[in-house]
Amino acid sequence: MVEEVTQDAHGYSKLVGRERKRQSDGFSSSRAAFGNISPPLDAYNIIYVAFVFGGIGFLLPYNSFIMAMDYFKARYPSSPVVFDMSLIYIVVAFLTVLANTLLVETFSLNARINFGYIMSFLTLVFVVVCEIWWEAWGTVTSYTVNLAAVAVVAVGCTIQQSSFYGYTSMLPPQYTQAVMVGESASGVFTSLVRLITKFIINELRGSTVYFFVVSVSTVLTCFAMYHLIRRSDFIQFYMALCERAKTRITLEPTEDAGLIETNDSQYGILKIQTSPPPTSSQLSFANPAYEPSAPVPTYKVEDVVVRGRHSISTNRVGFSSIRRGLQARWEVTKSTYPYMFAICLVYFGTLSIYPGVVSEIESCTLKSWMPIIMISLFNISDLLGKTLASSSARFWTGKRLVKYSVMRLFLIPLVLMCLVPRKSFNFTAEITAFLYSIILGLTNGILGSLPMIQAPSKVDDRHRELTGNMMTLMYMFGLTAGSFLAWSIESCFNFKKDSCTQYESEANFNTETNIPILPRPFIFGGTPYPTITSTIPPSATMIIDAANASETSLV
């Protein structure tokens, strides 16, 4: 429908036949405020590629720790290092995203993303220099240092992740998909880099150093790409649309507020009056008159856009702002709860078996290459699934996403059958394990990305950033619950290399002492402190106190 614009003697514009249908980018209501100006084009898909790099950047540090599992397993052979790293990362990430969701209005989007990049970069540099290359600590201390590094990385990466999803929620839907494609591309990239460094450099510690150097360089590249496009016309246009939506007043018929005119040297200003003016020609929903020729002009409410209500994104903290924040979150939840539930279920199922359980599947032929191949297959399939997600978006509704996410949970017992009982595997062929890893990754890519892509289109433009943050919160809740289930599975079955394969001692470490496993709760069949075994180097005697993990060297 063509939009006609008429003006009265006072210079106010009246829009006739306003288009009500939602445009393809999902921002028609906000664009109407700018006269339906066409948005700038994403020339050569530079913005899209930059957000792919954004997704790579915030998951690459965690993927780097996981893909270096052969190094960590060789250094800590008696500890479930992958389970412990995964659990600590996810728990810290969940607490971080919870805090970020509550404080999203306190710090700017740019400040949060920059903070995340700086934390990730500095932590990776510290690990590669002090822990892997220099080996500044003994085995017990280094284990604690690595877990602490994973926790710090979790804070930085999660702030980035939550902020990026809030960022892309203010853009057309394909840019949310770009970030999710970047997440999967991060896994594929780290898998390929680890395979190449391990193949080219035979010495395990040396190949791990080169692997982390590539990871640090990639984080810097992603950081540069973010700042390259941040001030582009394309980004600024959509950010302005959402900011305009946050400050726009929409009067409901029940409010029936009046409008009065005040004089200004250059512009006429319309203000909301708490009660209708006491005249017979008052403007209200009950009397929607439009009379430019009247002594006092009156206007229909829908013809006026007033920049009067402040955004919920304000730095002022008080009871009213807290109440508005809770109200906004409840509105978002009512509109998007099927998508929240679906994304929570998907990542609960994934983290229950990946990467911890998957990395424990053994092969007498492939040996230490088996977990690397398994995780590489998952990452490649996950990338393929997220790439295909947009092409099948019309088929998926909120209810279908929930239903298929529940059905996907049957993969958990199927993967476990490749592991238990350890002495006689139910499914011993490597091809079976590879097939399950591919299915797990493919379904994770499709079912895990669609809720995040579709949810922002179900809410008002002014709630898009908040929706992205709340979806990330549910995503992290699923990851946390799945990690606890994986940790419980490991505690119950006590995965150890007791079949045909022992990880080779491929690295020369300062000490060969095995470090203690993290204490397992009694409810999981564990003991408060594990038995410690050690191989004593000829030059010194090492005493390990299992209760407090302290170490004393006696010459």
Protein Blocks (a to p, Z undefined) as FASTA:
>chain_A
ZZdddddfkopacdehiafbdcfkopmmmmmmnoopacdddehhlmmmmmmmmmmmmmmm
mmmmmmmmmmmmmmmmmbcfklmmmmmmmmmmmmmmmmmmmmmmmpcfklmmmmmmmmmm
mmmmmmmmmmmmnopacfklmmmmmmmmmmmmmmmmmmmmmmmmmmmmmpcfklmmmmmm
mmmmmmmmmmmmmmmmmmmmmblklmmmmmmmmmmmmmmmmmmmmmmmmmgmklmmmmmm
mmmmmmpccddfklopacdddddfkbccddddfbdcdbfkbccfklcccdfkbmbacddf
klpccdfbccfbdfbdcfklmmmmmmmmmmmmmmmmmmmmmmmmmmmmmmmmpcklmmmp
ccfklmmmmmmmmmmmmmmmmmmmmmmmmmmmmmpcfklmmmmmmmmmmmmmmmmmmmbc
fklcfblcfklmmmmmmmmmmmmmmmmmmmmmmmmmmpcfklmmmmmmmmmmmmmmmmmm
mmmmmmmmmmmnopacfklbccddfbccfbfcdcddddddfklopafbdcddddddfkbc
cdddfklopacddZZ
